[in-house]
């Protein structure tokens, strides 16, 4: 009992010896912070939303593009979205997320505009050579040309090609007339 009183008395007399931490604690290598998205690399495929285990990422086709949204409050920081993104559009920040008071305060939204079809000017889904290579193996010039067009113009090109192969002519009406 007497020893305890000595320890307590000694603690009262001796000033605290707390070592202060630096202002910012360094984050470890490969730290998984908030998800960021580069809209110029996004293929609007929705794979990130599909593999997200916590439904923190959503994506939907909107007029002329794709709307991507990320809610950090729901994120499990598993990095599956980054690993599976075929366009390499997603990354994770190397620092911790800031504190927030209200749900949705850190929500991020990116609208990806689809490029225009060279034939009709309508929006079309983007496709990189890497994605085409994954889908078709060896990518021919014809596949690259088809990938530059919207679905309607692509269908029209394929119908003309089939009509020429069957000897029906290559016109839009199937009889050689444009």
Secondary structure, DSSP 8 states (H G I E B T S, - for coil): -HHHHHHHHHHHHS--------SS----TT----EEE-TTT-----HHHHH-TTS-EEEEEETTEEEEEE-GGG-----HHHHH-TT--EEE-SS-----SSTTTT-EEEEEE-EE-TTT--EE----HHHHHHHHSS--HHHHHHHTS-HHHHHHHHHHHHHHHTTS-SSTTSSS--
